[in-house]
Amino acid sequence: MRLKHLHPILLAGIIAIMLPFSMQAQTVSTETDNTDILAPQTPVEVDPSSSDAAIENRISDIMDATTWYSNVSVSVQEGVVFLDGIAETEARKEWARQLAAKTTGVVAVVNRMTVDDAVVWSFDPAINEIERLARQAVALMPLVVLAVLVLPLAWFAARLVSRMAKAALTTRIQSPFLRTVVARAIAFPVLLLGLYIVLQVAGLTQLAISLVGGAGVLGIVLGFAFRDIAENFLSSLILSVRRPFRRGDFVEVVGIAGTVRSMNTRSTIIASVEGNLIHVPNSIIFKSVIENFTSSPERRGEFTVGIGYDAIVAQAQDVIMKGLASHDAVLTDPAPMVLVDELGASTINIKTYFWFDGLEVSPIKLKSALLRMVKSDLTEAGISMPDEAREVIFPEGVNVQTQVEHVDGSTGSVAALPTPKPPPIEPDHTAGEDDLKSDLLPLETDEDQLEEDANDLLASR
């Protein structure tokens, strides 16, 4: 039997255990002694012509008959009764005073009795209390049986209502998580009704009111204690409804970029480009800016190239633009842009913007391929790309002899220097760029992933 199936049985057992004590708590007064102590409601009549001795004998006989007192001494002088002796409790001492006061012919009562405060080692009070509880338990057995029967039935009825509601909401609510929450909210009154029936039959309406009031206070306390848990739960509820991303989307949130793997009631699991699984609390995602790169396949990339001040900027722009147009991974719509971005200390910085299919092409691989291609095209066009160091440009050139010319002795002519070799042609991609394919990690399909999908709030089922 699964653990969750034990919940109604455990709940019924708890209610059954609470019933005797709850009934006891609602009793107006508890008995401390099996004998009721009642004062005489009417005067104790004696012979009107009786003397003080008759009054004394009458009171003494009554007190002796109760067997509540020891060393009793009653004396009467001119209608004034003097009581001496030892009483077991204060209540019995007071009872003796009221007895004497209501006796005919008594003018006043002087109660000089003392209360026996000696410690008596006896288990009788405990035994009496156990017997009283046993009698109450036997009397409440029908209520216990009712609780054991009604609460599990209410539990299973609530589960049935929840399943029916979930099936009815399948076409109306797309989010599985929200569908489960709504179905449980519909089924909760059924369980509450079963609990109310048990409490009403048991006569514990006051306990029910106390539980409702205590639940409100307890809810406030738990709300402060588990604020983060509640915040993450509500955030997951809203995210599952709005769906700013889906499973497998490449997103960036709070500086974390990666593929969304799953989302539970506490956090969203993102597989970073480094291969790490990052658990981001849903409350942080809900309150942060989410950049979803998969929602639109077209992504824009950029890079900067610095050319020398001796170069013609328009020519460099045309060379770069032609190179971008010839690359298969660069989209023509939107068209790429080649713009002057900055006049640096030694270079004119040209920033290039281009668009590509982010689902199929890796941005870092494509940028590497384009930089190699642009460098080769600019070199072939004779456009210099100086480094960041300061350089002195001589527009007219400087005639500096760096090599001794070879003179042909027979003709007296100067031999021409060898022509430099043209730079090698850069390929569209290298082995490291791997055909520019996307480098995102595929979603796992092992048993652990399948088990995780069962609780995935982003799964469509």
N, C-alpha and C positions, 0 to 999 in steps of 0.2 A: 504494500500500500504506500502510495506516495505521501510525502509529508503534508502537502497542501490539503489532502483529503482528510487529515486528522483535525483540521481547524474547527469544523462544526462540533465534533465530539469534545474537543478540549473546551470550546466555548460553553457547551452545555454543562460540562463538568464544573466549570468555574461558577456558573450561575447556580447550579445545584448546591455547591458548597456555601455560596453567599446567602442562600435563602434563609437558613435558620438564624444566622447572625443578623441579617437585615430585619427579620421579624422582631427579633429581640430589641434592635435599636429603635424600632418604631413604638415600642410599648411605652405607655405613659409613665409608669413607675415600675420598679423592680422590687421583688420581695427580698427582704434581708432576714426574715424569720418566718417560719411556717405558721406561727400563731398570730392572729390579728389582735391588736391592743385597742380596745374601744372603751372610752370613758362612759360611765352611766349617763343616759340621756334624761332620766327623770330622778327626782329626789328619792333616796333610800328611806322608806318609811319605817319608823319604829313606833312603839307605843307612846302617844303624846304625853302620857304621865310618867314616862320613863325617866330615870335619873341618869346622871353621867355614867354610872356603871353600865347601864343598859346600852348606851351609845358605844361605850368602849368594847363591850362584848360583841356587839353586832359588827363593828368594823374589824375586830380581830378575827372573828369567824370567817368573814369574807376573804380577808387576806390570806388566812391559812388555807382556805379552799383552793386558791389559785396555785399554791406551791411555788410562787415566784420569788418569795422573800425568805430570808433567814434572820434569826435573832430578832423577830418582830416584837416590838413593845408599843402598845397603844395605851395612852392615858388621857383622861378627859377631866378637865377642871372648869366648872362654870360654863360648859358648852364649848370650851376651847380644846381642840384635839391636838395632842402631841404624838407625832409618829417617829419611831426610832426603829432601826434595823438596817439590813443590807439588801439592796435591789440589784438585779443582774444588769439592768440597762437604765438609761435616763428615761426612756419611755415608760417603763414600769414604775419608776419612782414618781413620775408625773401622774400616772394612773391612780396610784395610791392617794395622792393629794386630792384629785378630783373626786375619788370615792368618798373620802372623809368630808369634803366640802359639801357634797350633795346629800349627806345624811341629815335627816330631820333632827332639829335641835342643836345642830352645830353652828356656833357663832363664827369661829375662825379655825384655821388649820396651821399648825406649825410643823413643817416637814423637815425633820432632822435626819432623814434616812441618807445613807451613803450608797454610792454605786461601786459594786465589786469590780475593780480593775485588775484583778489577778489574771495572769496569762495562763490559759488552759490549753494544754496540748491535746487537740482533738481533730480528727479528720472528718468529723460530722459535717461542718459547713461545706467542705469540698465535695463530700459524697452527695450531699443534698443538691449542690449546684450541678454536679454531673447528672444526677437523676432528672433534674428539671430540664437540662439540655437534651437528654435522651428522650424525654416525653415530647419536647418540642420537635425533635428530629422525626420521631415516629408520626407525629401529627402532620408534618410537612412532607412526608414521603410522596403523597399524590402530586404535590407541586413539583417535586424533584423529577418524578416520572414524566410529568408534562413538559418540563424544561428539556429533558433528554430527548423527547420525541419531537417537540415543536421546533426547536432551534436547528437540528440537522435538516428537517424538512424545509425550513425557511432558507437555509443555506443552499440546498440543492435547487430549490425553486428560483433563488436569485441567480444561480449559475445558468439555469435554463433560460431565464429571461434575458440574461446577458448575451448568451449565444444567439438567441432569436433576434435581439436588437442589433447585434453585430452583422448578422446575415442580411437584415433589412436595410442596414446603412451602407452596404458594400458599394452600391451604385451611386450613393449620394455623397459619401465622404471618401476621398481618394487616399488620405493618409491612414495607414493601418494603426498607427499610434493614437491618433485622434479618435478613430473609430472605436478602439478599445476603451478609451477614457469615457466616451459618451455612453457606450453600452454598459459599463460598470456603474455610471451615474444613474442610469435608468433602473438597474437592478438593485441598487442599494436600498430604496424604500421597501422592497420586499423583505429583505433581511431585517430591516428596522421594524417592520410590522410584526414579524415573528417574535422579536424581543419584547415589543410592547405588549403582545398578548400574554406572554409569560409573566411579565411584571404586573399586569392588570389583574390576572387571575390570582396571583400570589398576594395581592393587596399591597404591592410595593410601589404605589404611585408616587409616594413621597421620595422614595429612592430614585425613581426614574427622573423626577425633577432635579434631584441633587446631581445625578449623573450628567444631565444636560448642562446644568450650570457649571459643574466641574469640568466638563469637556470644553466649554468655552474658555475658561481660564487656562486649562491645560493646553489648548490650541495656541493661545497667545504665548505661553511660555515656550512651547516647542517651536513656534514660529521664530522667536528670537534665537533659540539655541541652534536650530537647523536652518538658518536663513539661507546659507549658501546652497544647501541641498534643494530647498524649495525654489530658489531662484534658478538653479540649473534645470530643474524639472519644468518649470513654467517656460523657460527659454526654449527647451527642446520641444515643448508643445507648440509654441508659436513658430519655431523654425520648421517643424514638420508640416505646418499648414502653409506657410509662405513659400517654402522650398526655394531659397536663394541659390542652392546648389543641389546637385544630385550625386549619387554614387558614381565615382569615376571622373568627376570634374576636376580640372586643375585650377586651384584657387590660391589666393594669397590673403592672409588675415593676420593682423598683429605681427607683421614681418616674417611669417611662416608661409612658405610656398610649397605646395605639394598636391598630391592627388587625394581626393576625399575617399576614404575607404568605407567608413560606416559612422553611424551616430546612434548613441544610446541616450538614456534619460539623464545622464550626467555630462558626457563630453562627446566631442566629435573627433574621430581618429583620422589623422592625415598622414599619408606616406610621403615623406619629404623626398626631394630629388637625390639626397644623399643615401636614401634607403632606410631611414629611421621612421619608426611609428611614433607620432606625436599626438598626445591626448590633450586637446584644447577644451577647457570648460565651455559649455554652451552659453553660459551667461556672458562670457567674454566675447564670444563670436556674435551674440545677439547685439551687443553694445558697440561693436567695432565695425570698421569699414571692410567689406568683403569684396575682393576683386576676383571675379570669375572669368578666367581666360577661355573656358570651354563654351560659355554661353554663345559666343560668336567665334567662328573658326578663324576669321581674319585677325591677325595680330600685326602690330607695327614694330619694327626694329630700327636701330639707328647705329651709326658709327661716325667717327670724326677722322679726317685725314688733313694733315698740314702740308701745304705746298709753299715753295719759295716765292719771295716777292718779285723775282725776275720772271715768273711764269704768268701766262695770260689766264686769268681766272675763268673766263667764259670757255676757253678751250679745255681746261681741266674739268669743268662741269659737264661739257659734252662727252668727254672721254668716260667719265664715271657713269653718266646716264646711259650711254651705249652699252657699257658693261653690264649694268643692271638689267637692261632690256633683253640682253642675250642669255641671261640666266633663267633656267626653267623654274626654279623655286620662287622667284620674285613675281608677285602678281602685278598685272597691268592695270587692274581696277580694284582698289584705288592706285593711281599711278605713283611711282616713286618721286621723291623730291631731292634735289641737290642744291643746297643753299650755303651762302657764306655765313659762318656763325661768329667768327671772331678774328680780329687782327692781332696776332700774337707778337711776341718779341722778335721772333725770327721766321715765323710762318704765317700764312693765311690759312686759317682753319675752316675747312669745308665740312659741314655736317650733312650726312646723307640719311634720308628716311625712306624706308621700303616696307612693303606689306607682304605677308606670307601666310600660308595655311598652318596655323598653330597646332592642329590636330595631327598633321602628317609630318611636319618638318620641325627639327630641333632648332630653336633660336640661336643657341651658342654655336652649333655646327655651321649653320647658314652664315652667321656673322664672320666666322673664321674663313669660310670659302670666299665670301665677298671681299674681305680685306686682302686676301692673297691676289684675287683677280684684279682689284683696283690698283694695287701696288704694281703689278705686272703691266697693266695698261698705261699707267702714268709714266713708268720707266721707259716703255716702248715709245711713247709720244714725246720723250725728252723733257718731261716736266720734273723738276727737282723736288725732292721731299727732304729738306734739311732737318737736322735734329734740333733740340731745344737750345743748343748753345748758340751764342751770337756769331754771326758770320758777316764778313765784309764782302759786298758784291761789287764787282768791277764790270759795269755794263759793256765797256769797249774791249774788255779782255786785257790780259797781261801776257806779254811775250816772254815766257820763261823757258829757257832751254834746259830740259831735264835729261837729255840723252844725246850723246855724240853722234851726229849724223854720219852715215856711211857714204863715203865719196868713192865713186867708181874711177879708178886711176886711168883707164883707157879712154873714157869719154869725158871725164870731169864732171859728170852729172851726179846729183844727190839722190841716193836711193830712197824711195818712199817707205815710210813706217808701215808696219803691218796693220791692217784694218781690224779693230776690235770685234770680237764675236758678239752677235746679238744675244740679249738675255733669253734664258730658257722660257718656254711657254708654260704658264701655270695651269694645272688641270682644274676642272670644275670642282673636284673634291678629292680628298686624300683618304687613305685607309683609316685614319683616325676619325674622320668625319662620317664614315660609314654611310654613304649615299644620302646624307643629311636627314636620315630618319629620326623621328621623335625618340628621345631618350627616356621617356616616362616609363616607370616600372609598371608592368601589367598587374592587374588585380589577381590575388591568389585564389585558387579554387580547391584547396585541400580541405580536409575534414574540419580543421579548426575554423577556417573561413566560413564553411557551410553552417557550423554551429553558431558562429557570430552573426550570420545573416538572419538567423531566427529571431534575434532581438534588434535587428537593424531598423531604425525608424525611417531610413531612406529607401528601404526595399519596397518594391511595388508588388503587392500580392492581395 
